[in-house]
């Protein structure tokens, strides 16, 4: 595994539960992913495990100002 010098994650890890009839899925952040320096992989740190075993990983982006 390659070392990563970045202190900020490049991606966040979520578990997503189906919202049913409301069509509003429930996203829970459960970890972070840090890109390797060579750009060929990630180190993933999880604070919880999804019940269904499914992970969703999304790029970390700054929040829009309102």
C-alpha positions in Angstrom: 0.0 0.0 0.0 1.3 3.4 -0.9 1.7 6.1 1.7 -0.5 9.1 1.5 0.7 12.5 2.6 -2.7 14.3 2.2 -4.5 15.1 5.4 -7.8 15.7 3.6 -9.8 12.8 2.1 -10.3 12.9 -1.7 -13.6 10.9 -1.3 -16.2 10.1 1.4 -17.7 6.7 2.0 -21.5 6.4 2.5 -24.1 3.7 3.1 -27.3 4.5 1.3 -30.7 3.1 2.4 -33.7 3.1 0.1 -36.2 5.8 1.1 -39.1 3.7 -0.2 -42.2 5.5 -1.5 -40.8 8.9 -0.6 -38.0 8.5 -3.1 -35.6 10.2 -0.6 -32.8 7.8 0.0 -30.9 8.1 3.4 -27.2 8.8 3.0 -25.0 8.1 6.1 -21.3 9.1 6.0 -19.4 6.2 7.4 -15.8 6.9 6.4 -13.3 8.5 4.1 -11.0 7.5 1.2 -7.5 9.0 0.6 -6.0 8.8 -2.9 -2.5 7.2 -3.1 0.3 9.4 -4.3 0.7 7.3 -7.5 -3.0 7.8 -8.4 -3.6 4.1 -8.7 -5.6 3.4 -5.5 -7.1 4.5 -2.2 -6.7 3.9 1.5 -10.2 3.6 3.0 -11.0 4.3 6.6 -14.4 3.1 7.9 -16.0 4.2 11.1 -18.9 1.8 10.6 -20.0 -1.1 8.4 -23.1 -1.1 6.3 -25.7 -3.8 7.2 -26.1 -4.8 3.5 -22.4 -4.7 2.7 -22.8 -2.0 0.0 -20.6 1.1 0.0 -21.0 4.3 -2.0 -17.8 6.4 -2.5 -18.2 9.9 -3.7 -15.6 12.6 -4.5 -15.2 15.2 -1.7 -16.4 18.5 -3.0 -16.7 21.9 -1.2 -20.2 22.8 -0.1 -22.0 25.4 -2.1 -22.5 28.7 -0.3 -26.2 29.8 -0.1 
